[in-house]
């Protein structure tokens, strides 16, 4: 049966709880243990699928088609363990389950209450698959003291009591603010945060303290004393140049040892950190740099394209090259020449997105890359834009567009080269959709197989002709335009196994121009860069060496 580590946060949000959890998962793996990471989010949305990326950052998609918090991306990038639907839950989903049960009559006429019905639902969720791994790491979103977080804190308290002694530990992340005026690190917010936790019955075993300044031994001892934690379980967490240094940095500060001590696992298996030493070496020892433009809509918030940013970094690691990512707002050149905004970049990436705003700019970015022979990677909407560009400018379909934009506007303006997909095959069953379906969870979601044309660029890049990638979209390139577009040089080099859904297009006679309907960025890891990103960065490097 698994041991459980509950990770909570206090003082302020955005302390890097997800990263600390992911790094701890990686360190436990380095000691030979198996792990699974879970996220429990207190907000009331059923899942983040309907939230704006401006609100919540990227929506991470799992193989089994769950739309989840971006922290699940960190978990996968650090541990390589594919997340599942059952690794992400929100209050909304918990309440939905409880209310469904109530309607079905499962509670046999009882009054439904937060304790025990909601807390039981949370506890059931936490223990799914508990026999499969050595350690289950459960991160609670938000900070201690948040009203909506209370049922989760209560549930993990009960959970630890239900289990045999020593099977659950609590790790709490806090901040030690630095007061420049007095030149001091302040421990009081941490003390208050722990007091808050203890008031709801949770005593942390480990405190991870984020700090800009070195934490003197004396302060560490003070935190231990006031927060009732062992001094060697007060772990400093300093800012890092790269998030991928976190496993080694946390190891140096003794986090994994403190966790094993808290579980009284002795002797502790020796860690094999070679994977992370190699990753660190690839970050620090680079030869050259490339500038990549990501032409998107949500450019003010980097978290909106989190996995893309990380996958580009991994592509850099694969080539030992530094990748400078510049966020370019497509809307700026919606109705003017794109060239002044795109000149000088060694590669252009158009990421996924929703809605019409900025799409004319993205189409221009695809045209610029195609005509100037700049490496282009179009992801999901970025592929659809590349197809529309080719339809308009190569095949002469001047009104080519996407039904998505007509639906948004409520009028028919475009020839639907990209159309609303209403029926497809998932595994061995047919999925059906209508235009007026609910928005939540109704896209084509999760892993699907694609068959690649032998001898195509993508088959070379993947070294394979059958691949599986994650999807999240409602609209699709219409295969009926295939012949027309192929005659103009846009090759449909990846298709769904039944040949109905275009998965990949590439431009012939171009050094590197690939559009993919799926999201390759979701599967890239620092120790296993995604082949498309590795080769895209290599192509960008080749361009940078020409100029
Ligand atoms: N909006 C497009 C669709 O739904 C693309 C989605 C995406 O880029 N993830 O098909």
Boltz pocket constraint, residues with backbone or C-beta under 6 A from the ligand:
constraints:
  - pocket:
      binder: B
      contacts: [[A, 351], [A, 352], [A, 353], [A, 354], [A, 355], [A, 379], [A, 380], [A, 381], [A, 382], [A, 404], [A, 472], [A, 473], [A, 474], [A, 475], [A, 476]]
      max_distance: 6.0
